[in-house]
Amino acid sequence: MRKLSKLLRIPRRDFFLAIASVVALLLFIPAFTYMYFAKDLQSKEGIMNKNDTGVTLLDRDNKPFFAFYEAKQQEFVPLSQIPLHAQQAIIATEDKDFYTHPGFSIKAIVRSIWINLTNQDVMFGGSTLTQQLVKNALLTPKRSFLRKYQEVVLASEIERRYPKAYILEMYLNSAYFGEGAFGIERAAQVYFGKSAKNLTLAEASLLAAVLPSPSKLSPFSGNIDQTKLRQDIVLTKMAEQNYITLEQKSQAEKEKLTFTSPQEDINRFAPHFAILVRNQLIQKYGEETISRSGFKVYTTLDTSWQQVAEKVVKEQVEKLAGNKVSNGAAVAIDPKTGEILVFVGSYDWYNDSFGKVSIPTSIRQPGSSFKPIVYAKALEEESITPATMLKDQPITYKTPDGRPYSPQNYDRRFRGNVTARRALGNSLNVPSVEVLNKIGVPKALEMGNRLGLTTLQDPSQYGLSLVLGTAEVELLELTNVYATFANSGMYNPPVAILAIEDKYHQQVYTYQPNPKRAIDENIAFLISSMLSDNNARAEVFGKALTISRPAAVKTGTTENYKDAWTLGYTPSLAIGVWVGNNDGTPMDHIAGSLGAAPIWARLMETFLAKTPIETFIKPPGVISSLCAPTATASATLEYFLKGSEKRQYCVPTPRPTSTTPSPTTNQQPSPTTATLAPSTPPSPTVEVKPTKKSEDDKKENKKESFYKNRQPFLVNSLL
């Protein structure tokens, strides 16, 4: 009502000027509209094919690689071959006055205008079949008073030129029924595997039911219950308007419909990525709009890299087939922009069992590849530094419900006291659980959400095993978490579309990067430093994760070898790889370093072969200091947040014990953070505490302390 009130408050002189302008415009628009569309109105084919243009996807070099909703999917049938009950079903629900109006309904337009004014929303509505034909076949789907007026003008002209039978024929052959089906003939084939002339009353009424919202009401991809309710409405209206009897209505409602298998509109390269783009377009614009849009969609995909990635994934999966590996996937992202450069959705699109499933957007447990998120939060809170000593020894955490949880390392060995750098680099589970215990599950989940993980649930659903990767995530999103580390903590959402151009060569959309600070650059650097330390991880991984340039990398393996992951990055490229079986069948002892890492390494080396070698640049908020971890070891360089080095002391680190503890059941802990309750007394550790000397005394005696007494210490010097 506020819109109407504003109109009534306009001064009289301005009001008459506005009326005069509107009248002039109303007189001009019909002439302009007629001249613009005169050629299209000359034939039925010209009207029906005007907007039948589909969607074309182009790669980042502007080369077409995929197309949707192509014109070849439309099949014309004369009205004589469309059952009368199919015609009546659509007339009864879409335009009951079709045979009496002049192409538009004054009553419906006035009602629509009143509703739009009083509701303050431009919703329009009140279109006849002729107006719908004009909207679908000739005009853009944009909602405006101008377009609505042009719709009325063109509908009137079509009614003047063509008989009702021709108009109905054109509508039935151009209307969109969902699932890429334009026209009733194509719809009959897609949904029921038959020609339109053989449609039963029940089948025809269901097609009529789909028309108002093809995406939501499609029997294949929509809500079938809503479709059935809409079908009942169609049959009821047909009976009310005396097109069918109540008995025919009852029989149609009882008829059990037999649908065909959904058909995929797949015809080009990189199908999983293409579907990702199509789904984003549908979400933004609606399926019918994009199917008629003539959009040229400029994507982020690097097709030359995509070909390499598909080949490498295929070769590795085939190589591991004897180890019960059947599938693989890979994603590559530009950390600086979030652009998706590579998107291998599965080993083989044409595999009937799992090929159509997009692994990068499916949720799986990531194993130890989740650990950097927990370490990042602990570093942020200064609960740890890379040099913090963690306890890698038998321990049992007591959960709130009283159940014990005793984490084990992958090799079931214990190493005593280890630095956080060594623990993360070698993917040691026991000290990693200790890190999560320090900060708590809720804070770890908060960090995951901040870095872009959208599938994490309420903290009550997880326990300390969260750090070992029990929360399900998407490969695409987790790869982007690593891309955020690579981008010094600046987050970009994963992007597949760079720009959209319509059939008139007008720019509809352009991607504008808008990175946001997710974590401090100092924390991102520390994580990158720990994950790129080849020496620190050599104890467990050897050179399996080492490539010809500095790269941060982490593997992940889930329980019973159901999933194998490797994710890693340089400052300019992040790659995530998954290997496994869609149905969760365990592989034959294929860990992340054996299954996914070879793919990651080959892709990194190939994609970066001709690019300059980059390093991770230390930000001003990080200092480097020397740390001597044992009494006999040489001091080594370590990084700290400014100020945290003053509170850090190193302690002796024994070699790994050869004794394997008695096996315990691999029991997941109950929700919330557990409290420490060692199962056996921990080995004694030597804790080096600061003496109570002045700062000057410390500086004066630091060399003597190291070279003469050979005690572990820190030299707090900026290098």
C-alpha positions in Angstrom: 0.0 0.0 0.0 3.0 2.4 0.5 3.7 2.4 -3.2 0.0 3.4 -3.9 0.2 6.1 -1.2 3.3 7.7 -2.7 1.6 7.9 -6.1 -1.4 9.7 -4.6 0.9 12.3 -3.0 2.5 13.5 -6.3 1.7 17.2 -7.2 -1.0 17.7 -9.8 1.3 19.4 -12.4 3.9 16.7 -12.0 1.2 14.1 -12.2 -0.1 15.4 -15.6 3.5 15.7 -16.9 4.1 12.1 -15.9 0.8 11.0 -17.5 1.8 12.7 -20.7 5.2 11.1 -20.7 3.7 7.7 -20.1 1.2 8.1 -22.9 4.0 9.1 -25.3 6.0 6.2 -24.2 3.1 3.8 -24.6 2.6 5.1 -28.2 6.2 4.7 -29.1 6.8 1.3 -27.6 4.4 -0.6 -29.9 5.9 0.8 -33.0 9.5 0.2 -31.9 8.6 -3.4 -30.7 6.8 -4.2 -33.9 9.7 -3.1 -36.1 12.3 -4.9 -34.0 10.5 -8.2 -34.1 8.8 -8.0 -37.5 11.1 -10.5 -39.1 10.7 -13.0 -36.3 6.9 -12.8 -36.5 6.8 -13.8 -40.2 6.7 -17.6 -39.5 6.0 -20.1 -36.8 9.6 -21.3 -37.0 11.0 -17.8 -36.5 8.9 -17.3 -33.4 9.7 -20.7 -31.8 13.5 -20.6 -32.6 14.3 -17.0 -31.6 15.3 -17.9 -28.1 16.4 -21.5 -28.6 20.1 -20.8 -28.1 21.4 -22.9 -25.1 24.5 -22.3 -23.0 28.1 -22.6 -24.1 31.0 -23.0 -21.6 34.4 -21.6 -22.5 37.7 -22.3 -20.8 40.0 -19.6 -19.4 41.5 -19.2 -22.9 38.1 -18.5 -24.4 37.8 -21.8 -26.2 34.4 -23.6 -26.1 34.5 -27.0 -24.4 30.9 -27.8 -23.4 27.3 -27.0 -24.3 23.9 -27.4 -22.6 20.4 -27.1 -23.9 21.3 -27.3 -27.5 18.6 -26.6 -30.2 18.9 -30.2 -31.5 16.9 -31.3 -28.5 13.7 -29.7 -29.8 11.5 -31.8 -32.0 8.5 -30.2 -33.7 5.1 -32.1 -33.9 1.9 -30.7 -35.5 -1.1 -30.1 -33.3 -2.9 -33.0 -34.9 -0.3 -35.4 -33.3 -0.7 -34.1 -29.8 -3.6 -35.8 -27.9 -6.6 -33.6 -27.2 -6.4 -34.3 -23.5 -2.8 -33.1 -23.5 -3.9 -29.8 -25.1 -6.8 -29.5 -22.7 -4.6 -30.2 -19.6 -2.4 -27.3 -20.4 -5.2 -24.9 -21.3 -7.2 -25.8 -18.2 -4.3 -24.9 -15.9 -2.4 -22.2 -17.8 -5.1 -20.2 -19.7 -8.7 -21.3 -19.3 -9.9 -18.4 -21.5 -7.4 -19.1 -24.3 -10.1 -19.5 -27.0 -11.9 -16.2 -26.1 -9.2 -13.6 -25.2 -7.4 -11.4 -27.8 -3.9 -12.5 -26.6 -4.0 -10.9 -23.2 -6.5 -10.6 -20.3 -7.3 -7.1 -19.1 -8.8 -8.6 -15.9 -5.7 -10.6 -15.2 -3.4 -7.6 -15.9 -5.3 -5.2 -13.6 -5.3 -7.8 -10.9 -1.6 -8.4 -11.3 -0.8 -4.6 -11.2 -2.9 -4.2 -8.1 -1.1 -7.1 -6.3 2.3 -5.7 -7.3 1.5 -2.2 -6.1 0.0 -3.3 -2.8 2.7 -5.9 -2.1 5.5 -3.5 -3.1 7.1 -6.3 -5.1 7.2 -6.5 -8.9 5.9 -10.0 -9.3 3.6 -9.5 -12.4 1.9 -12.7 -13.5 -1.5 -13.0 -15.3 0.1 -14.1 -18.6 -2.0 -15.9 -21.2 -0.6 -18.8 -23.3 0.1 -16.3 -26.1 2.0 -14.0 -23.7 4.0 -17.0 -22.4 4.9 -17.9 -25.9 6.1 -14.3 -26.5 8.0 -14.3 -23.2 9.7 -17.7 -23.9 10.3 -17.4 -27.6 11.0 -13.7 -28.2 11.7 -11.6 -25.1 14.2 -11.9 -22.3 13.0 -13.3 -18.9 13.8 -10.0 -17.2 10.8 -8.7 -15.2 9.9 -5.1 -15.9 6.9 -3.0 -16.8 8.5 -2.4 -20.2 8.9 -6.0 -21.0 5.3 -6.7 -19.8 4.0 -4.1 -22.1 6.0 -5.4 -25.0 4.7 -8.9 -24.2 1.1 -7.6 -24.5 1.9 -5.8 -27.8 3.5 -8.9 -29.4 0.8 -11.2 -28.1 -1.8 -9.0 -29.8 0.1 -9.1 -33.0 0.6 -12.8 -32.9 -3.2 -13.3 -32.3 -3.9 -11.0 -35.3 -1.6 -13.0 -37.6 -2.2 -16.6 -36.5 -5.3 -18.7 -35.6 -5.6 -20.1 -32.1 -4.6 -23.6 -33.3 -1.3 -22.3 -34.6 -0.6 -20.4 -31.4 -1.3 -23.5 -29.2 0.9 -25.6 -31.6 3.8 -23.1 -31.2 3.4 -23.0 -27.5 3.3 -26.8 -27.1 6.4 -27.1 -29.2 8.5 -24.5 -27.4 7.5 -24.7 -23.8 10.1 -25.9 -21.4 9.3 -29.0 -19.4 12.6 -29.4 -17.5 15.5 -31.8 -17.9 16.6 -30.1 -21.1 13.3 -30.9 -22.8 11.8 -28.1 -25.0 8.4 -29.0 -26.5 5.9 -31.7 -25.6 7.4 -34.2 -28.0 10.8 -34.1 -26.4 9.3 -34.0 -22.9 7.3 -37.2 -23.7 10.5 -38.9 -24.8 12.6 -37.7 -21.8 10.1 -38.6 -19.1 8.1 -41.6 -20.6 10.2 -42.9 -23.5 7.4 -42.4 -26.0 6.1 -40.0 -28.6 3.7 -37.2 -27.6 0.9 -38.8 -29.6 0.9 -41.8 -27.3 0.6 -39.9 -24.0 -2.1 -41.1 -21.6 -4.3 -38.6 -19.7 -2.2 -39.3 -16.6 1.0 -38.7 -18.4 -0.2 -35.6 -20.1 -1.5 -34.1 -16.8 1.8 -34.7 -15.2 3.6 -32.8 -18.0 1.1 -30.0 -17.6 1.9 -30.1 -13.8 5.6 -29.6 -14.5 5.2 -26.4 -16.5 5.0 -23.7 -13.8 8.4 -24.7 -12.3 10.3 -27.2 -14.3 13.3 -27.4 -12.1 11.4 -27.9 -8.8 8.6 -30.1 -10.2 10.7 -32.4 -12.5 9.9 -36.1 -11.6 13.7 -36.7 -11.9 15.4 -33.9 -10.1 12.6 -32.1 -8.4 10.1 -32.9 -5.6 8.0 -35.8 -6.9 5.5 -35.4 -4.1 4.9 -31.8 -5.1 4.6 -32.9 -8.7 1.9 -35.4 -7.8 0.0 -32.7 -5.9 0.2 -30.4 -8.8 -1.0 -33.2 -11.1 -4.1 -33.7 -9.0 -4.8 -29.9 -9.4 -4.5 -30.3 -13.2 -7.0 -33.2 -13.3 -9.3 -31.3 -10.9 -9.4 -28.2 -13.2 -9.9 -30.4 -16.3 -12.9 -31.9 -14.6 -14.3 -28.6 -13.4 -14.0 -27.2 -17.0 -15.7 -30.3 -18.4 -12.8 -31.5 -20.4 -12.9 -34.9 -18.6 -15.4 -36.8 -16.5 -15.0 -37.6 -12.8 -14.5 -41.2 -13.7 -11.7 -40.3 -16.1 -10.1 -38.1 -13.4 -10.3 -41.0 -10.9 -8.7 -43.5 -13.4 -5.9 -41.0 -14.2 -5.1 -40.5 -10.5 -4.9 -44.3 -10.0 -2.7 -44.9 -13.0 0.9 -45.8 -12.0 3.3 -43.8 -14.1 6.4 -45.5 -15.5 9.3 -43.1 -16.0 12.5 -43.7 -18.1 15.9 -43.4 -16.6 17.1 -39.8 -16.4 19.1 -38.8 -19.4 22.2 -36.7 -19.1 22.7 -33.7 -21.3 26.5 -34.4 -21.6 28.3 -33.8 -24.8 31.7 -32.4 -24.2 34.9 -32.3 -22.1 35.2 -32.1 -18.3 31.6 -33.1 -17.5 31.8 -32.8 -13.7 33.1 -29.3 -13.9 30.5 -28.4 -16.5 27.7 -29.7 -14.2 29.2 -27.7 -11.3 28.9 -24.5 -13.5 25.4 -25.4 -14.7 24.2 -25.9 -11.2 25.5 -22.5 -10.2 23.8 -20.9 -13.1 20.5 -22.6 -12.3 20.8 -21.5 -8.7 21.4 -17.9 -9.7 19.1 -17.5 -12.8 16.7 -20.5 -12.9 16.9 -23.4 -15.4 14.4 -22.1 -17.9 16.1 -18.7 -18.1 19.6 -20.1 -18.8 18.2 -22.7 -21.2 16.9 -19.9 -23.4 19.6 -17.3 -22.6 22.3 -18.0 -25.2 24.8 -17.4 -22.4 28.5 -17.7 -23.2 30.0 -18.6 -19.8 33.7 -17.9 -19.4 35.0 -20.4 -16.9 38.2 -20.7 -14.8 39.1 -24.2 -16.3 42.5 -24.7 -17.8 41.6 -27.4 -20.4 45.3 -28.3 -21.1 45.9 -28.9 -17.4 42.5 -30.7 -17.1 43.6 -33.2 -19.8 46.9 -33.9 -18.0 45.1 -34.3 -14.6 42.5 -36.7 -16.1 45.3 -38.8 -17.6 47.4 -38.9 -14.4 44.4 -39.8 -12.2 43.4 -42.5 -14.7 46.9 -44.0 -14.8 47.3 -44.1 -11.0 43.9 -45.7 -10.4 44.6 -48.3 -13.0 48.0 -48.9 -11.4 46.4 -49.5 -8.0 43.5 -51.6 -9.3 45.2 -54.7 -7.8 45.1 -53.0 -4.4 41.3 -52.6 -4.6 41.3 -49.0 -5.8 38.6 -48.0 -8.2 38.4 -44.3 -8.3 40.3 -41.0 -7.9 39.7 -37.2 -8.1 41.8 -34.1 -8.2 41.3 -30.3 -7.9 43.6 -27.4 -8.6 43.0 -23.9 -7.4 44.8 -20.6 -7.8 45.3 -19.4 -4.2 45.4 -15.7 -5.1 41.9 -15.7 -6.7 40.1 -18.9 -5.7 39.8 -19.9 -9.4 39.3 -23.6 -10.1 41.9 -24.6 -12.7 41.4 -28.4 -12.7 38.3 -30.4 -11.6 38.6 -34.2 -12.1 35.3 -35.5 -10.6 36.0 -39.2 -11.0 38.3 -41.7 -12.7 35.7 -42.4 -15.5 32.5 -40.5 -16.2 31.1 -43.4 -18.1 31.4 -45.9 -15.3 27.8 -46.9 -14.5 28.4 -47.5 -10.8 30.0 -44.3 -9.7 31.3 -42.3 -12.7 28.6 -39.6 -12.5 29.3 -38.8 -8.8 31.4 -35.7 -8.3 33.9 -36.6 -5.6 35.2 -33.0 -5.2 31.8 -31.9 -4.0 30.9 -35.1 -2.1 31.7 -35.4 1.6 34.3 -37.9 2.8 36.5 -38.2 5.9 39.8 -36.4 5.3 42.0 -38.3 7.7 45.1 -36.5 8.9 44.8 -33.9 6.2 42.5 -32.1 8.7 45.4 -31.7 11.2 46.8 -28.4 9.9 43.4 -26.7 10.7 43.8 -27.8 14.4 47.4 -26.8 14.5 46.6 -23.4 13.0 44.1 -22.7 15.7 46.5 -23.8 18.4 49.2 -21.5 16.9 46.8 -18.6 16.7 45.9 -19.0 20.4 49.6 -19.5 21.2 48.8 -22.8 22.8 51.8 -24.1 20.9 54.7 -22.9 18.8 56.4 -25.1 16.1 59.0 -25.9 18.8 56.6 -26.8 21.6 57.3 -30.2 23.0 54.4 -32.6 22.8 54.1 -36.0 24.4 54.2 -39.0 21.9 53.6 -41.7 24.5 50.8 -44.1 25.6 47.9 -42.1 27.0 44.2 -42.5 27.6 41.7 -39.7 27.5 38.7 -40.1 29.6 35.5 -39.0 27.8 32.5 -37.5 29.5 30.6 -40.8 29.3 33.4 -42.7 30.9 34.7 -44.4 27.8 38.5 -44.5 27.4 40.1 -43.1 24.2 43.7 -44.1 23.6 45.0 -42.7 20.3 47.6 -44.6 18.3 50.1 -43.5 15.7 50.0 -44.9 12.2 53.0 -47.2 12.8 51.9 -47.9 16.4 55.2 -46.6 17.8 55.9 -43.9 20.3 58.7 -41.4 20.1 58.6 -39.7 23.5 58.8 -35.9 23.4 58.5 -34.4 20.0 58.2 -30.9 18.7 55.0 -29.7 17.1 56.9 -29.3 13.8 58.0 -32.9 13.9 54.5 -34.1 15.0 52.7 -32.4 12.1 55.4 -33.2 9.5 55.3 -36.9 10.3 51.6 -36.9 10.9 51.9 -38.3 14.4 48.4 -38.9 15.9 49.1 -39.0 19.6 50.7 -35.5 19.9 48.1 -34.2 17.5 45.3 -35.3 19.8 47.2 -33.5 22.6 47.1 -30.3 20.5 43.3 -30.6 20.0 42.9 -31.3 23.7 44.7 -28.0 24.5 42.3 -25.9 22.4 39.0 -27.9 22.5 36.8 -29.2 19.7 34.6 -26.1 19.3 37.6 -23.9 18.6 38.9 -26.3 16.0 35.6 -26.4 14.3 35.4 -22.6 14.4 38.7 -22.4 12.5 37.4 -24.9 9.9 34.3 -22.8 9.3 36.4 -19.7 9.1 38.6 -21.3 6.4 35.6 -22.2 4.3 34.4 -25.7 5.4 30.6 -25.7 5.2 29.9 -29.4 6.1 31.1 -29.4 9.8 28.4 -30.1 12.3 27.7 -29.2 15.9 30.7 -29.7 18.3 28.7 -32.2 20.2 29.0 -34.6 17.2 32.7 -34.9 17.6 35.4 -35.9 20.0 39.2 -35.7 20.1 39.4 -37.9 17.0 38.3 -34.8 15.1 42.0 -34.0 14.6 42.5 -37.4 12.9 39.8 -36.4 10.3 36.5 -37.9 11.4 34.5 -34.9 10.3 33.3 -35.2 6.7 34.4 -32.5 4.3 34.5 -31.8 0.5 37.7 -32.2 -1.4 37.0 -28.9 -3.2 36.5 -27.0 0.1 39.5 -28.7 1.9 41.8 -27.9 -1.1 40.6 -24.3 -0.8 41.6 -24.3 2.9 45.1 -25.2 1.8 44.9 -22.5 -0.9 44.1 -20.0 1.9 47.2 -21.0 3.8 49.1 -20.5 0.5 47.5 -17.0 0.1 48.9 -15.8 3.5 45.6 -16.4 5.2 43.4 -14.5 2.7 40.3 -16.5 1.8 38.7 -16.6 -1.7 35.7 -18.8 -2.2 36.2 -21.5 -4.9 35.3 -19.8 -8.2 34.2 -21.6 -11.5 32.8 -18.7 -13.5 34.8 -15.6 -14.6 32.2 -13.9 -16.8 28.8 -14.4 -18.5 27.8 -12.9 -21.8 24.3 -13.0 -23.3 23.4 -13.6 -26.9 23.4 -9.9 -27.5 27.1 -9.8 -26.4 26.2 -7.9 -23.3 28.1 -8.6 -20.1 25.7 -10.2 -17.6 28.3 -11.0 -14.9 32.0 -10.5 -14.1 33.8 -12.1 -11.3 35.5 -9.6 -9.0 37.9 -11.2 -6.4 37.2 -10.0 -2.9 39.5 -11.9 -0.6 38.8 -11.7 3.1 41.2 -12.2 6.0 40.6 -15.7 7.4 43.7 -16.1 9.5 46.7 -14.0 10.3 49.5 -14.1 7.8 51.9 -15.1 10.6 49.9 -18.2 11.4 49.6 -19.1 7.7 53.4 -18.8 7.3 54.0 -21.0 10.3 51.7 -23.7 8.9 53.4 -23.4 5.5 56.8 -23.6 7.1 55.9 -26.8 9.0 54.2 -28.5 6.1 57.0 -27.6 3.6 59.8 -28.9 5.9 61.2 -31.9 4.0 63.7 -32.8 6.8 61.0 -32.8 9.5 58.8 -35.3 7.7 61.6 -37.5 6.3 61.4 -39.7 9.4 58.1 -41.2 8.2 57.6 -40.2 4.6 61.2 -40.2 3.3 61.2 -38.3 0.0 57.6 -39.4 -1.0 56.3 -35.9 -0.7 59.4 -34.0 -1.9 59.3 -32.3 -5.2 61.8 -30.0 -7.1 60.6 -26.8 -5.3 59.4 -25.7 -1.9 55.9 -27.0 -1.3 53.7 -27.5 1.7 51.9 -30.8 1.7 49.9 -33.1 4.0 48.5 -36.6 3.5 45.4 -38.2 5.0 44.3 -41.8 5.4 41.0 -42.8 7.0 40.3 -45.9 9.1 40.7 -49.2 7.3 42.2 -47.4 4.3 38.8 -46.2 3.0 40.1 -42.9 1.8 43.6 -41.7 0.7 44.2 -37.9 0.4 47.1 -35.6 -0.4 46.8 -31.8 -0.4 49.5 -29.3 -0.9 50.5 -26.0 -2.3 53.1 -23.5 -3.4 52.3 -19.7 -3.1 50.7 -19.9 -6.6 49.0 -23.3 -6.8 47.0 -25.6 -4.5 46.2 -29.1 -5.5 44.0 -31.7 -3.6 43.9 -35.4 -4.6 41.6 -38.2 -3.4 41.9 -41.9 -4.1 39.6 -44.7 -2.9 36.2 -46.4 -3.6 32.9 -44.5 -3.7 31.1 -47.1 -1.6 33.7 -47.0 1.2 35.2 -50.4 0.5 38.6 -50.5 2.1 41.6 -50.4 -0.1 44.5 -52.9 0.3 46.8 -50.8 2.6 46.9 -47.8 0.3 47.7 -44.7 2.4 47.6 -41.2 1.2 51.4 -41.2 0.6 51.0 -44.2 -1.7 47.7 -43.6 -3.4 47.2 -39.9 -3.7 50.7 -38.4 -3.3 52.1 -39.7 -6.6 49.2 -37.9 -8.4 49.8 -34.7 -6.5 53.5 -34.7 -7.1 53.2 -35.4 -10.9 50.6 -32.6 -11.2 52.7 -30.1 -9.3 55.8 -30.9 -11.3 54.0 -30.7 -14.6 51.9 -27.6 -14.0 54.8 -25.6 -12.4 57.6 -26.9 -14.7 58.2 -23.6 -16.6 57.5 -21.2 -13.7 59.9 -19.5 -11.3 60.5 -21.3 -8.0 58.8 -19.5 -5.2 59.3 -19.6 -1.4 57.1 -18.8 1.5 58.0 -15.3 2.6 58.4 -14.7 6.3 56.1 -11.9 7.4 57.2 -9.2 9.9 55.3 -10.7 12.7 57.4 -13.9 12.7 61.0 -14.1 14.0 63.5 -16.8 13.6 65.5 -18.2 16.5 68.0 -21.0 17.0 66.8 -24.0 19.1 69.0 -26.9 20.3 66.6 -29.8 20.9 69.1 -32.0 22.7 72.3 -31.7 24.7 74.4 -33.1 21.9 72.5 -31.7 18.9 73.4 -28.6 17.0 71.1 -25.6 17.2 68.5 -25.4 14.4 66.5 -22.6 13.0 62.9 -22.3 14.2 60.1 -19.7 13.6 58.0 -18.1 16.3 55.3 -15.4 16.6 57.0 -12.4 18.0 57.1 -12.7 21.8 56.3 -16.4 21.9 59.9 -17.4 21.6 60.6 -16.0 25.1 58.3 -18.6 26.6 59.7 -21.5 24.6 62.2 -24.0 25.8 63.3 -27.2 24.2 63.8 -30.5 26.0 65.7 -33.7 25.2 64.0 -36.0 22.7 64.6 -39.7 22.9 64.6 -42.0 19.9 61.4 -43.9 19.0 60.8 -46.9 21.3 60.9 -50.3 19.7 58.2 -51.5 22.1 54.8 -51.6 20.7 52.0 -51.0 23.2 49.3 -53.6 23.6 46.6 -53.0 21.0 43.5 -51.2 22.0 40.2 -51.0 20.3 40.0 -48.2 17.7 37.2 -46.5 19.6 35.9 -43.1 18.7 35.7 -40.8 21.7 32.4 -39.3 22.8 31.6 -35.7 22.1 33.4 -32.7 23.7 37.0 -32.4 24.8 38.3 -35.2 27.0 40.4 -34.8 30.2 43.9 -36.3 30.5 44.1 -39.6 32.3 47.4 -41.4 31.4 47.0 -45.2 31.0 50.6 -45.6 32.1 52.9 -43.2 33.8 54.6 -41.1 31.1 58.3 -41.3 30.7 60.1 -38.6 32.8 61.0 -35.6 30.8 63.6 -33.0 31.5 62.1 -29.5 31.7 64.4 -26.7 31.2 63.2 -23.6 33.1 64.5 -20.1 32.8 67.0 -18.9 35.4 66.3 -15.8 37.5 69.1 -13.8 36.0 68.7 -10.4 34.4 68.4 -10.0 30.7 71.9 -8.6 30.4 73.3 -11.6 32.3 71.5 -14.0 29.9 72.9 -12.3 26.9 76.4 -12.3 28.4 76.4 -16.0 29.3 74.4 -17.5 26.5 77.4 -18.8 24.5 79.0 -20.2 27.6 75.7 -21.9 28.5 75.7 -23.7 25.1 79.3 -24.5 24.4 80.5 -25.4 27.9 77.5 -26.9 29.6 75.9 -28.3 26.4 72.4 -27.7 27.8 69.4 -27.2 25.6 68.5 -23.6 25.1 67.0 -20.9 22.9 69.0 -18.1 21.4 66.5 -15.3 21.0 68.0 -13.5 18.1 66.4 -12.0 15.0 68.0 -13.6 11.9 
